[in-house]
Amino acid sequence: MPKLLILSTGGALVVRRALGCRDDQPVTLRTDLVATIEEFANLPGSHLTPQQVFTLAQRIHSLREAYDGIVVASGSDTLEETAFLLDLLVPDGSPVVITNLPRLNASGVVAANGLQAAIAVAATPAAAQLGVLVVVDDSIYAAMSVQTQYSQGSRMFTDPFGPLGRVEGEQVSIWLRPTNRQYIAATRLVEPVDLIRVGQGADDRQLRHSIADQVAGIVIETLGSGRVPPWWLPAIGEAIQRRIPVVAVSRAGAGGLGDEFGFVGAYHDLRKLGVIFAPNLSGIKARVKLMAALAVARSPAELRSLFR
């Protein structure tokens, strides 16, 4: 009989009600499943910090051998980066699944609940060794590539590469495996790492403030496939000269970096300055990855290699 652990970052009470359990009753799932509910935190997604997610990853690691699968129920606002940071920090093993917290209406009745689908995936042996899986709207996504596409309601999440599988009732189908998954054995996170988005005609004030504050790292969401206004180049060069790593992603949220354009501020100029490129990562994911990578990289070359 599979033994599961449900970790809630938004309060165990919400999870218990979503599973149809009274506050003073044991957890009842399918007749072939046993689950323990643990309240890791009682916070909305917008209140979670990377350091708390790091502690959550440590908790998962310490408890993993005692359970056949672990489900994390977390707020939707930061689920994308929570899932990805867990994916980076938790090594392969038994299934780890994250889903958004069930929503309760004003009377306390569950209005939306993807928890049962997440439980079904966590209880499936085929979901092991796949990294952290995101289960929403009965779809199974890789934490590395899942993205938020709507602010609320159904279809909040998508993946430019498509789902890994589906859940239909208690039937779990997984037809794809994540590729290029990366594990970073970080014993801490290095902060602060600033995230700056380039807009049309934007000046470099935010970038220069980050340099003046001596932040640990900077992620820039560039235009297109790695381009910035030419007046950004001096500040980017200054940051790198001061040993502040600068990571470039596309503000599109996914897609490769690099082009043949010869104008000033294009990809080739960033490469010459020593910018690190993170193709197919959104800015919010590159930011938390840089926090973990800075904790293990012993040189700029090693840090760069972690983003290849």
C-alpha positions in Angstrom: 0.0 0.0 0.0 1.7 3.3 -1.1 2.4 5.7 1.7 2.3 9.4 0.8 3.2 12.7 2.4 1.3 15.9 1.7 3.3 19.0 2.5 1.3 22.2 2.5 2.8 25.7 2.3 -0.6 27.3 2.7 -2.0 25.6 5.7 -3.0 22.0 6.4 -6.6 23.0 7.1 -7.2 23.8 3.4 -5.8 20.5 2.3 -7.8 18.5 4.8 -11.0 20.2 3.7 -10.1 19.6 0.1 -9.8 15.9 0.8 -13.1 15.8 2.6 -11.6 15.3 6.0 -13.0 17.0 9.1 -10.4 18.9 11.2 -10.4 16.2 13.9 -10.5 13.1 11.6 -7.7 11.0 10.2 -6.9 11.5 6.5 -9.0 9.3 4.2 -7.9 8.8 0.6 -8.4 5.9 -1.8 -8.7 2.6 -0.1 -5.2 1.7 -1.4 -3.5 4.8 -0.2 -2.3 6.1 3.2 -1.3 9.8 3.5 0.1 12.0 6.2 -0.5 15.8 6.0 2.1 18.1 7.3 1.8 21.9 7.5 5.2 23.2 6.4 3.9 26.8 6.4 0.6 28.7 6.3 1.4 31.3 3.7 0.0 32.5 0.4 2.3 32.0 -2.5 3.1 35.7 -2.7 4.6 35.5 0.8 7.0 32.5 0.2 10.7 33.3 -0.2 13.5 31.3 -1.9 15.0 30.6 1.5 11.7 29.0 2.7 11.6 26.9 -0.5 15.2 25.9 0.2 14.1 24.7 3.7 11.2 22.9 2.1 13.7 21.1 -0.2 15.7 20.0 2.8 12.5 18.8 4.5 11.6 16.7 1.4 15.1 15.2 1.3 15.0 14.3 5.0 11.6 12.6 4.7 11.8 11.0 1.3 13.0 7.6 2.3 10.0 7.2 4.6 7.4 7.7 1.8 6.6 6.3 -1.6 5.7 9.8 -2.9 5.5 13.4 -1.7 2.9 16.0 -2.8 3.5 19.7 -2.2 0.5 22.0 -2.2 1.5 25.6 -2.7 0.1 28.9 -3.7 -0.2 29.6 -7.5 1.4 33.0 -7.4 5.0 31.6 -7.1 4.4 28.0 -8.0 6.5 28.2 -11.2 9.7 29.2 -9.3 8.9 27.1 -6.3 8.7 24.0 -8.5 11.8 24.8 -10.4 13.9 25.6 -7.3 12.8 22.3 -5.7 13.6 20.6 -9.0 17.2 22.0 -8.8 17.7 21.1 -5.1 16.0 17.7 -4.8 17.9 14.7 -6.4 16.2 12.0 -8.4 14.2 9.5 -6.5 10.6 8.6 -5.6 7.9 10.9 -7.0 7.8 14.6 -5.9 4.7 16.4 -7.2 3.6 20.0 -6.7 0.2 21.4 -7.3 -1.6 24.6 -6.5 -3.5 24.9 -3.3 -7.2 24.0 -3.5 -9.3 27.2 -3.5 -12.1 27.6 -1.0 -15.1 29.8 -1.6 -16.5 32.2 1.0 -18.4 29.5 2.8 -15.3 27.3 3.1 -16.4 24.8 0.4 -13.7 23.7 -2.1 -14.2 25.5 -5.4 -11.3 24.0 -7.3 -9.2 21.0 -6.4 -6.3 19.5 -8.4 -5.0 17.7 -5.3 -6.5 14.4 -6.1 -4.7 14.3 -9.5 -1.4 15.2 -7.8 -1.9 12.4 -5.3 -2.6 9.9 -8.1 0.7 10.9 -9.8 2.7 10.8 -6.6 1.4 7.2 -6.0 2.5 6.1 -9.5 5.9 4.3 -9.7 6.4 5.6 -13.3 6.6 9.2 -11.9 9.8 8.4 -10.1 13.2 9.6 -11.3 11.5 12.4 -13.3 12.4 15.4 -11.1 9.7 17.5 -9.6 6.4 17.3 -11.5 3.8 20.0 -11.7 0.2 18.7 -11.8 -2.5 21.2 -12.7 -5.7 20.9 -14.6 -5.1 17.1 -14.8 -1.9 17.7 -16.9 1.6 16.7 -15.8 4.4 19.1 -16.5 8.1 19.3 -16.0 9.1 21.8 -13.4 11.9 23.1 -15.6 9.6 24.3 -18.4 6.2 24.9 -16.9 5.0 28.5 -17.1 2.2 30.7 -15.8 0.1 31.9 -18.6 -3.1 33.3 -16.9 -3.4 35.1 -13.6 -6.3 33.1 -12.3 -8.8 30.4 -13.0 -8.3 27.2 -15.0 -5.5 26.9 -17.6 -3.2 29.1 -15.4 -0.2 27.0 -16.4 1.2 25.8 -19.6 4.4 24.4 -21.1 5.9 25.4 -24.5 7.1 21.9 -24.9 3.7 20.3 -24.0 2.7 18.1 -21.0 4.6 15.0 -20.0 1.3 13.2 -19.4 -2.3 13.3 -18.2 -4.5 12.2 -15.3 -7.9 10.8 -15.9 -9.6 9.9 -12.7 -7.1 7.6 -11.0 -5.5 6.6 -14.3 -2.1 8.3 -14.8 -0.5 8.3 -18.2 3.1 9.5 -18.7 4.4 9.4 -22.2 7.4 11.8 -22.1 10.4 12.2 -19.8 12.1 15.5 -19.0 15.4 16.0 -20.7 18.5 18.0 -19.5 17.2 18.1 -15.9 19.9 19.5 -13.6 20.6 18.8 -9.9 22.6 21.4 -7.9 23.8 20.1 -4.6 23.6 23.5 -2.9 23.8 23.7 0.9 22.6 27.3 0.9 21.2 30.0 -1.4 23.2 33.1 -2.2 21.2 36.4 -2.2 20.3 39.0 -3.3 19.9 38.3 -7.0 18.1 41.1 -8.9 15.8 40.5 -11.8 15.6 43.4 -14.4 13.4 43.5 -17.5 14.4 45.5 -20.5 11.6 47.6 -22.0 11.6 49.7 -25.1 13.8 52.8 -24.6 14.4 51.9 -20.9 17.4 53.5 -19.2 19.9 51.6 -17.0 19.0 53.1 -13.6 17.8 49.8 -12.1 21.0 48.0 -13.3 23.2 50.7 -11.9 21.4 50.6 -8.6 22.0 46.9 -8.4 25.7 47.4 -9.0 25.9 50.1 -6.4 24.1 47.8 -3.9 26.8 45.1 -4.6 24.2 42.4 -5.2 25.3 38.8 -5.6 24.0 38.5 -9.2 21.8 40.1 -11.8 19.4 38.5 -14.3 18.4 40.5 -17.3 15.3 39.7 -19.3 16.6 40.9 -22.7 14.8 41.7 -25.9 14.4 39.0 -28.5 17.1 36.3 -28.4 19.6 38.3 -26.4 19.6 42.0 -27.2 19.7 45.2 -25.1 19.7 48.9 -25.9 23.3 50.0 -26.7 23.3 52.4 -23.7 23.0 49.4 -21.4 26.4 47.9 -22.4 28.7 50.1 -20.2 26.7 49.2 -17.0 26.6 45.5 -17.9 30.4 45.6 -18.5 30.9 47.4 -15.1 28.9 44.8 -13.3 31.0 42.0 -14.7 34.2 43.9 -14.0 33.1 44.1 -10.4 32.6 40.3 -10.3 28.8 40.5 -10.3 27.6 37.7 -12.6 25.1 38.8 -15.2 22.7 36.2 -16.7 20.7 36.9 -19.8 17.4 35.3 -20.7 14.8 36.3 -23.2 11.8 38.3 -21.9 9.7 35.9 -24.0 10.1 33.4 -21.2 11.4 30.6 -23.4 13.5 30.2 -26.5 17.1 30.1 -27.6 19.6 33.0 -27.4 22.0 34.0 -30.1 21.7 35.6 -33.5 23.7 37.0 -36.5 22.7 40.6 -36.0 25.7 43.0 -36.2 24.2 46.1 -34.6 25.4 47.4 -31.2 23.7 45.8 -28.2 23.0 42.4 -29.9 24.0 39.0 -28.6 27.6 39.2 -29.8 28.2 42.3 -27.6 26.8 40.6 -24.5 29.0 37.5 -25.2 32.1 39.7 -25.5 31.4 41.3 -22.2 31.2 37.9 -20.5 27.4 37.6 -19.9 26.1 34.2 -19.0 23.2 33.0 -21.2 20.3 30.9 -20.0 18.3 29.8 -23.0 14.8 28.4 -22.4 14.6 29.8 -18.9 12.3 32.6 -17.8 13.8 35.4 -15.7 12.2 34.2 -12.5 13.6 30.7 -12.9 17.1 32.0 -13.9 17.1 34.1 -10.7 16.5 31.2 -8.3 18.9 29.0 -10.3 21.6 31.7 -10.0 21.0 31.7 -6.2 21.7 28.0 -6.1 24.6 28.0 -8.6 26.5 30.7 -6.8 26.5 28.5 -3.7 28.4 25.7 -5.5 30.5 27.4 -8.2 34.1 27.8 -7.3 35.0 30.0 -10.3 33.3 32.1 -13.0 34.0 29.3 -15.5 32.2 26.7 -13.3 29.3 29.1 -12.8 29.0 29.5 -16.5 29.1 25.8 -17.0 26.1 25.3 -14.7 24.0 27.4 -17.2 25.0 25.4 -20.3 
